[in-house]
Amino acid sequence: MGTGFTFPKPLEPIDSKIKVSAFPEGPQLWRIDWFGPIAYPDRYGRNRQPSVLVFLSRVDPQSRTYEGQGHHSQQMKVWVSVGTTMMLRIGDVWKDQRPHFEPPHTSETFRELVIDSSTLSLVKAGSARADGSFLLPMVEHPWHMNNTHSYCAQVETPSGKSLLIPCMELIRFYFGSSSALLSRLFSPPLTPEMLYNDSGYDGRGKLVITLADFLPAASAEDIARIATSKIAFHAAQLVGSSCQQASAIGQEIYPMARFPFEGKTDLKVAGRWLDAGTFLAYRIESCSHPFPFKALKYQLSSVQKPRYKPGPEHRAAQAAAHAGGAGTQSPKDPGLVETDASKSLASQVFRRPATRKFTDLENKRVWGALITRQIAEQQHLGQFHPPVEAHAVGSPGSDERVRPAELTEAPESRVLQVPPPLFARVMLEALELQQVVNVELLTATRDGSNTVPLDLLSDEDGVIADSLIVRDGFRHRPRRAIAFALRAPGGGKALMCIVIEAETIFPLMYPIQITEEIAIDVNAAFEIAFSYCAADFMLAQANAATDSPEPGFKIAVTAPEAVQALAAWITSLFIQLT
């Protein structure tokens, strides 16, 4: 297998791959009852992000309700970093530090629910109504009693009933696509530069956004909404600013939260009805409100920037990956600990099947760049190191043997998966086989096809070029394309490679300017190249049908030797350039 490219593969879900070390060990079942205040519980142990106090109760394994046992004074309290809360939902049952199962709570869909200042209010969990009754009566719901000052979003419905959502669940659902995004929301003051470097619409209504350093692609849609909506940005700001205000006046720190939009939505939630006509939502399951873009292209600004200088343990692990010998082994039982991660260990990404669903995104094109493994300039053998079991979310800041971890959701788990078409599969296999260049896939898609439709060209009469259309019976569609950035190790030569769907593969190659800001240049170069690659494709096809010179490389997509020939051609191309 080549070292320049690896196929995009789904990672192990969090449920089976990583545990939360702060949670109880052993076979006893524990229910997440409520979220307590935000704080820095141990400034000597964790310095770089706040934590939240999570309240747990024992669960009787024979119970049909899976509700916490005992008095609320017997609840267990554990501190976990705010980035970890993307895994945590009220009502879920845990066992031996891992999610065990999701109880069958009552499911309700509030259709055409209006979210605006006339229907939405922020209330404390212990608030009383005008008639003296409590919003959450202790007899019906005692599990919040240690946190009566925590905030909930209350939405009034036309029928006179109300929907009550704990603010921590609102934050998790609308902003919990990654631990990195959650961590930034809880680190006030939140500025646009903390989330994205640039954003704007192109002539066809597609939003192009460059994410801030080290924010993952999984958060692209959330950040795009924040970037294009003042309401969404203010909702994101409110999380940290409300914590900051409470701290400034010496109060317990409970975050406030609002919906990142105003207007109508179909909101599907799971929880329980209370006798007073209030539905308490333990979790939000889906939201139909439209996102403010027709299509989204995201760019990762930190693609070529190292997060930190690799230490000896990381270098040993790199050498072991290629020598099959010494190095740091993968841990068998990784756990999240409440301390800062090491500055010298390589980070690890854990993805979980998406628990949230925005139905508006199901039919919108979302695509972007995919970071791939790079070829090291030189590798040094190291001594054997035992596996690193401890992981931590948040920015690295210690010298301990704690590996940085990034938690992300996998929204593609609820998107119909489409295998790459043959022309794309041949290119992916060729770039996996070669061993001389670093590869960045620029057309990663949520559906797994890793191809995007061409921007169609038309002449002065508005007629679309026939060679850009694929006919399938009575249906017509644009040809699709796959694109890569290819770079020599050490930042020497760099080329853009775009391959357009056809019976014959002839890669279109474009130069990339090399600067210290290479990631930004790659994205800019791609937008430019993609805008006129269709014209180059038609010219190459016309040349192939005449006596004009052939393209630099050409091979039938079905040729048995296509993969090997492409890999050899790319290798020779970069050898010539160097």
C-alpha positions in Angstrom: 0.0 0.0 0.0 1.4 3.4 -0.9 2.2 6.0 1.8 1.0 9.0 -0.1 -2.8 8.5 0.2 -5.3 6.4 2.2 -8.9 5.9 1.2 -11.4 7.8 3.4 -12.6 5.1 5.8 -15.3 5.5 8.6 -13.6 5.5 12.0 -14.8 3.5 14.9 -17.8 5.2 16.6 -17.2 6.7 20.0 -19.6 4.3 21.6 -17.3 1.3 21.1 -13.9 3.1 20.9 -13.5 5.5 23.7 -14.7 5.9 27.3 -15.1 8.9 29.7 -12.8 8.2 32.6 -14.7 10.5 34.9 -17.8 8.3 34.8 -18.2 5.3 37.2 -16.5 2.0 36.3 -18.1 -1.4 36.7 -21.4 -3.1 35.6 -23.8 -0.7 37.4 -26.1 1.3 35.1 -26.0 5.1 35.5 -28.4 7.7 34.0 -27.4 11.2 33.0 -29.9 13.3 35.0 -28.9 16.9 34.4 -26.1 19.3 33.7 -24.8 21.4 36.5 -22.6 24.6 36.5 -19.6 25.4 34.4 -16.3 25.9 36.1 -12.6 25.2 36.1 -12.6 22.5 38.8 -8.9 21.9 39.0 -6.7 24.7 37.5 -3.6 22.6 38.2 -4.9 19.7 36.2 -6.8 21.3 33.3 -5.9 24.9 32.3 -7.2 25.3 28.8 -11.0 24.8 28.8 -13.8 24.8 31.3 -15.7 21.7 32.5 -19.3 21.0 33.3 -20.6 19.2 36.4 -22.7 16.2 35.2 -25.3 14.7 37.6 -25.8 10.9 37.5 -28.2 8.5 39.2 -28.1 4.7 39.6 -30.6 2.8 37.4 -32.3 -0.5 38.3 -31.5 -2.9 35.4 -35.0 -4.4 35.8 -36.7 -1.0 35.5 -38.9 -0.3 32.5 -38.6 3.5 32.9 -34.8 3.6 33.2 -35.2 6.6 35.6 -32.7 7.4 38.3 -33.1 5.8 41.7 -32.9 7.4 45.1 -33.2 10.9 46.3 -31.6 13.7 44.4 -29.2 14.2 47.3 -27.7 10.8 46.3 -26.8 11.8 42.8 -23.2 11.3 41.7 -21.4 14.4 40.4 -18.5 14.2 37.9 -16.6 17.0 36.1 -16.1 16.5 32.3 -14.7 19.0 29.8 -17.2 20.9 27.8 -15.9 19.4 24.6 -17.0 16.0 25.8 -20.7 17.1 26.1 -21.2 16.3 22.5 -21.4 12.7 23.6 -23.8 13.4 26.6 -27.6 13.6 26.6 -30.0 13.8 29.5 -31.7 10.4 30.0 -29.1 8.3 28.3 -27.8 5.3 30.3 -24.1 4.6 30.7 -22.2 1.5 31.9 -18.5 1.1 32.7 -17.7 4.6 31.4 -19.3 4.1 28.0 -22.8 4.8 26.5 -24.9 1.7 27.1 -28.2 2.4 25.5 -30.8 5.1 24.7 -34.0 4.6 26.6 -37.3 4.7 24.6 -38.5 8.1 25.7 -41.7 9.6 24.4 -41.1 11.1 20.9 -43.0 14.2 19.8 -42.9 16.3 16.6 -43.9 19.9 17.0 -44.8 20.9 13.4 -44.6 24.4 12.2 -43.3 25.5 15.6 -42.7 29.3 15.6 -39.4 30.4 17.1 -39.2 34.1 17.7 -39.3 36.6 20.6 -43.0 36.2 21.1 -42.8 32.4 21.7 -39.3 31.9 23.1 -38.1 32.7 26.5 -35.2 31.6 28.7 -36.3 30.3 32.1 -34.6 28.7 35.1 -35.3 25.0 35.8 -36.7 25.9 39.2 -39.0 28.7 38.0 -42.5 29.0 39.3 -45.6 29.8 37.1 -48.0 32.7 37.8 -50.3 30.3 39.6 -47.5 29.3 42.0 -46.9 25.9 40.5 -43.4 25.0 39.4 -42.3 24.6 35.8 -40.7 21.3 36.7 -42.6 19.9 39.7 -40.3 17.9 42.0 -42.8 15.1 42.3 -42.7 14.5 38.5 -39.1 15.4 37.9 -36.7 15.5 40.9 -33.5 15.0 38.9 -32.9 18.7 38.2 -33.3 19.8 41.9 -29.6 20.3 42.5 -29.5 22.7 39.6 -32.7 24.8 39.8 -30.7 27.8 38.5 -29.8 26.1 35.2 -31.4 27.6 32.1 -34.0 26.1 29.7 -35.4 27.4 26.5 -39.2 27.5 26.7 -41.3 27.6 23.5 -45.0 28.3 23.7 -47.2 26.6 21.1 -50.6 27.8 19.7 -52.4 25.0 21.6 -51.3 26.6 24.9 -48.8 23.8 25.7 -45.1 24.5 26.0 -41.9 22.8 25.0 -39.0 23.0 27.5 -35.4 22.3 26.3 -32.4 22.4 28.7 -29.9 24.9 27.3 -27.1 22.4 27.4 -29.1 20.1 25.0 -29.8 23.1 22.7 -26.0 23.8 22.6 -25.2 20.1 21.9 -27.7 19.7 19.1 -27.0 23.0 17.2 -23.3 23.4 17.9 -22.1 19.9 19.0 -20.8 18.7 15.7 -17.2 18.6 17.2 -15.5 19.0 20.5 -13.3 21.7 19.0 -16.4 23.9 18.1 -17.9 23.4 21.6 -14.7 24.3 23.3 -14.5 27.6 21.4 -18.1 28.5 22.2 -17.3 28.2 25.9 -14.1 30.4 25.6 -15.5 34.0 25.4 -15.4 36.4 23.9 -16.3 34.5 20.7 -15.2 36.4 17.5 -15.8 35.4 13.9 -12.0 34.8 13.5 -12.2 32.0 16.0 -14.6 30.1 13.7 -13.8 31.1 10.1 -11.2 33.1 8.1 -13.3 34.0 5.1 -16.7 33.3 3.7 -18.8 34.5 0.7 -21.2 33.5 -2.0 -20.2 32.8 -5.6 -22.2 33.8 -8.6 -24.3 30.6 -8.4 -25.4 31.0 -4.8 -22.8 28.5 -3.4 -21.3 29.5 -0.1 -17.6 29.1 0.1 -16.1 29.2 3.6 -12.6 28.7 5.1 -12.8 27.3 8.6 -10.5 28.6 11.2 -7.3 26.7 12.1 -7.9 23.2 13.5 -11.7 23.2 13.2 -12.8 20.0 11.5 -15.0 19.5 8.4 -17.7 18.0 10.6 -18.5 21.5 11.9 -18.7 23.1 8.4 -22.5 23.4 8.2 -22.8 24.8 11.8 -20.1 27.4 11.2 -21.5 28.3 7.8 -24.8 29.1 9.4 -23.1 31.2 12.1 -21.1 33.0 9.4 -24.2 33.9 7.3 -26.8 34.7 10.0 -26.6 37.4 12.7 -29.1 35.5 14.7 -27.0 32.3 14.6 -23.8 34.2 15.5 -25.5 35.9 18.5 -26.8 32.5 19.6 -23.3 31.1 19.5 -21.9 34.2 21.3 -24.5 33.9 24.0 -23.1 30.6 25.3 -19.8 32.0 26.4 -20.9 35.5 27.2 -23.6 34.3 29.6 -21.0 32.2 31.4 -18.6 35.2 31.5 -21.4 37.5 33.0 -22.3 35.0 35.7 -18.6 34.6 36.7 -18.1 38.4 36.8 -20.9 38.8 39.5 -19.9 35.7 41.5 -22.8 33.5 40.5 -22.8 29.8 39.6 -22.1 29.6 35.9 -25.0 28.2 33.9 -24.9 28.8 30.2 -27.8 30.4 28.3 -28.7 29.3 24.8 -31.1 30.2 22.0 -32.0 28.7 18.6 -29.7 29.8 15.8 -32.6 31.0 13.7 -36.1 32.6 13.9 -39.1 31.3 12.0 -41.0 28.1 11.6 -39.6 24.6 12.0 -40.7 21.0 12.4 -38.9 20.0 15.6 -38.7 16.3 16.6 -37.8 15.7 20.2 -37.7 12.9 22.8 -38.5 13.3 26.5 -41.6 13.2 28.6 -44.9 15.0 29.1 -45.5 16.6 32.5 -49.0 17.0 33.9 -49.1 20.8 33.4 -49.0 20.4 29.6 -45.2 20.9 29.3 -43.1 18.6 27.3 -39.5 18.3 28.7 -37.2 17.4 25.9 -34.2 15.3 26.9 -32.8 15.4 23.4 -33.6 17.0 20.0 -33.7 14.5 17.2 -34.3 16.6 14.1 -34.9 20.2 12.9 -36.3 21.2 9.5 -35.5 25.0 9.5 -33.5 25.8 6.3 -29.9 26.7 6.3 -29.0 30.1 4.7 -27.2 28.6 1.7 -28.1 26.5 -1.4 -24.8 24.7 -1.5 -21.7 24.8 0.7 -18.0 24.4 -0.2 -15.8 24.3 2.9 -12.1 24.8 3.1 -9.7 23.8 5.8 -7.2 26.6 6.5 -4.8 24.4 8.5 -4.4 21.6 6.0 -0.7 22.0 5.6 0.1 23.6 8.9 1.4 21.3 11.7 -0.5 21.7 14.9 2.7 21.4 16.9 6.2 20.1 16.3 6.2 16.3 16.6 8.1 15.0 19.6 10.2 11.8 19.8 7.2 9.6 20.6 5.4 10.8 17.5 8.4 10.3 15.3 8.9 6.8 16.6 5.2 6.1 15.8 5.7 7.4 12.3 8.7 5.2 11.7 6.9 2.2 13.1 4.0 2.7 10.6 6.4 2.2 7.7 9.1 -0.1 9.2 6.6 -2.4 10.9 8.7 -2.3 14.0 9.2 -0.1 17.0 6.8 2.8 17.8 3.8 3.7 19.9 1.1 1.1 19.7 -2.6 1.9 19.3 -4.3 1.7 22.7 -6.9 -1.0 23.3 -9.0 0.9 25.8 -8.6 4.7 25.2 -10.3 7.0 27.7 -10.9 10.7 28.0 -9.2 12.2 31.1 -9.7 15.6 32.7 -6.3 17.2 32.1 -4.5 18.9 29.2 -3.2 16.8 26.4 0.5 16.5 25.5 2.1 19.0 23.2 4.3 16.3 21.6 1.9 13.5 20.8 -0.1 13.2 17.6 -3.8 13.8 17.9 -6.5 11.2 17.2 -9.9 11.7 15.8 -13.0 9.8 17.0 -16.2 9.9 15.1 -19.6 8.8 16.2 -22.8 8.2 14.3 -24.7 11.5 14.1 -27.4 11.9 16.7 -28.7 15.1 15.2 -30.3 15.6 11.8 -31.0 18.7 9.8 -33.5 17.6 7.2 -32.7 20.7 5.0 -29.2 19.4 4.4 -30.4 16.2 2.9 -30.8 17.7 -0.6 -28.1 20.3 -0.5 -24.6 19.8 -1.9 -22.0 20.0 0.8 -18.4 19.2 0.0 -14.8 20.3 0.7 -11.2 19.2 1.2 -10.2 16.1 3.0 -6.9 16.0 5.0 -4.8 12.9 4.1 -1.7 11.4 5.6 1.5 13.0 4.4 4.8 11.5 3.5 7.6 12.4 5.9 10.8 13.9 4.4 12.8 11.6 6.6 12.0 9.1 9.3 14.0 7.9 12.2 13.6 4.6 14.0 12.7 5.0 17.7 12.4 2.9 20.7 9.3 1.0 21.6 6.7 3.0 23.6 3.7 1.5 25.4 0.3 2.5 24.1 -1.1 5.8 25.2 -4.4 5.0 26.9 -5.3 8.5 28.1 -6.8 11.0 25.7 -8.1 14.6 26.3 -10.1 17.1 24.3 -9.0 20.7 24.0 -5.8 22.4 23.1 -2.6 20.6 24.0 -0.7 22.2 26.9 1.2 19.6 29.0 4.1 17.3 28.9 2.1 14.3 30.1 1.5 11.1 28.1 -2.0 12.2 27.2 -2.9 12.1 23.5 -5.0 15.0 22.1 -8.4 13.8 21.0 -10.9 15.4 18.7 -14.5 14.2 18.8 -16.7 14.7 15.8 -20.1 13.7 14.6 -20.4 11.7 11.3 -23.5 13.2 9.6 -22.8 10.9 6.6 -24.1 8.0 8.7 -27.6 9.3 7.9 -26.8 10.2 4.3 -27.3 7.6 1.6 -23.8 6.4 0.7 -22.8 6.3 -3.0 -19.5 4.5 -4.0 -17.1 6.6 -6.1 -17.8 6.1 -9.8 -15.2 4.1 -11.8 -13.1 7.1 -13.1 -12.8 8.4 -9.5 -12.1 5.0 -8.1 -9.2 4.5 -10.5 -7.7 7.8 -9.5 -8.1 7.1 -5.8 -6.4 3.7 -6.2 -3.6 5.2 -8.3 -2.9 7.9 -5.7 -2.9 5.3 -3.0 -0.4 3.2 -4.9 2.2 6.0 -5.6 4.8 6.8 -2.9 6.3 10.2 -3.8 3.7 12.9 -3.3 1.4 14.1 -0.6 -2.3 14.0 -1.6 -5.2 16.2 -0.5 -8.7 15.2 -1.8 -10.4 18.5 -2.6 -13.9 17.1 -3.4 -14.7 15.1 -0.3 -18.5 14.6 -0.1 -20.8 13.5 2.7 -22.3 10.7 0.5 -18.9 9.1 -0.1 -18.8 9.5 -3.9 -16.0 12.2 -3.6 -17.1 13.7 -6.9 -18.9 17.0 -7.7 -20.9 18.1 -10.8 -19.2 20.5 -13.2 -20.3 24.0 -13.6 -22.0 23.9 -17.0 -20.8 26.2 -19.8 -23.1 27.7 -22.4 -22.4 29.7 -25.6 -23.7 33.2 -26.4 -27.1 31.6 -27.3 -27.4 29.9 -24.0 -26.8 26.4 -25.4 -25.0 24.1 -23.0 -22.1 22.2 -24.5 -23.2 18.7 -25.3 -19.9 17.2 -24.3 -20.4 18.3 -20.6 -23.7 16.3 -20.4 -24.1 12.6 -19.5 -27.3 11.0 -20.9 -28.9 8.2 -19.0 -32.1 7.2 -20.8 -34.4 10.2 -20.7 -32.4 11.8 -17.9 -29.6 14.3 -18.3 -27.0 15.4 -15.8 -23.7 17.2 -15.7 -20.4 15.3 -15.8 -18.8 14.9 -12.5 -15.2 15.6 -11.4 -12.7 14.6 -8.7 -9.9 16.9 -7.7 -6.6 16.6 -5.7 -3.8 18.8 -4.6 -0.4 17.0 -5.1 2.7 18.2 -3.3 6.2 17.0 -3.0 7.4 16.3 0.6 9.1 19.4 2.1 6.9 21.8 0.2 8.7 21.7 -3.1 6.5 21.4 -6.2 2.7 21.4 -6.1 0.1 20.7 -8.7 -3.7 20.7 -9.0 -5.1 17.5 -10.6 -8.7 17.5 -11.9 -10.2 14.5 -13.6 -13.5 14.7 -15.3 -15.9 11.8 -15.9 -15.3 10.2 -19.2 -14.5 6.9 -20.9 -10.9 8.1 -21.1 -8.9 9.5 -18.2 -6.7 12.5 -19.0 -5.8 14.4 -15.8 -5.9 18.1 -16.1 -2.9 19.6 -14.2 -2.6 23.1 -12.9 0.3 24.7 -11.0 -0.1 25.8 -7.4 1.8 28.8 -6.1 4.0 27.8 -3.1 4.0 30.2 -0.2 3.9 30.0 3.6 0.1 30.2 3.4 0.0 27.1 1.1 -3.5 25.9 2.4 -5.1 29.2 1.4 -3.4 29.1 -2.0 -4.6 25.6 -2.7 -8.2 26.5 -2.0 -8.0 29.6 -4.1 -6.2 27.7 -6.9 -8.9 25.1 -6.9 -11.8 27.6 -7.2 -10.0 29.2 -10.2 -9.1 25.9 -11.9 -12.5 24.4 -11.4 -14.1 27.4 -13.0 -12.4 26.7 -16.3 -11.5 23.0 -16.2 -14.7 22.3 -18.2 -13.3 24.3 -21.1 -10.0 22.5 -20.9 -11.8 19.2 -20.9 -13.7 20.1 -24.1 -10.4 21.2 -25.7 -8.7 17.9 -24.7 -11.6 15.9 -26.1 -11.5 17.9 -29.4 -7.7 17.4 -29.7 -8.2 13.6 -29.2 -10.6 13.6 -32.2 -8.2 15.4 -34.5 -4.5 15.4 -35.4 -3.7 17.8 -32.5 -1.2 16.7 -29.8 -2.6 14.3 -27.2 -2.9 15.3 -23.6 0.1 14.7 -21.3 -1.4 11.4 -20.2 -4.3 9.4 -21.5 -5.7 6.0 -20.7 -9.0 4.2 -21.0 -10.8 4.1 -17.6 -11.5 0.4 -18.0 -7.9 -0.5 -19.0 -6.5 -3.3 -16.6 -3.3 -1.4 -16.2 -4.9 2.0 -15.6 -4.2 2.2 -11.9 -0.5 1.2 -12.2 0.0 3.4 -15.3 -1.4 6.5 -13.6 0.6 5.9 -10.4 3.8 5.6 -12.5 3.0 8.7 -14.5 2.4 10.8 -11.4 5.7 9.5 -9.9 7.6 10.3 -13.1 6.0 13.8 -13.3 7.2 14.8 -9.9 10.7 13.3 -10.4 11.0 15.5 -13.5 9.8 18.5 -11.6 12.5 18.0 -8.9 
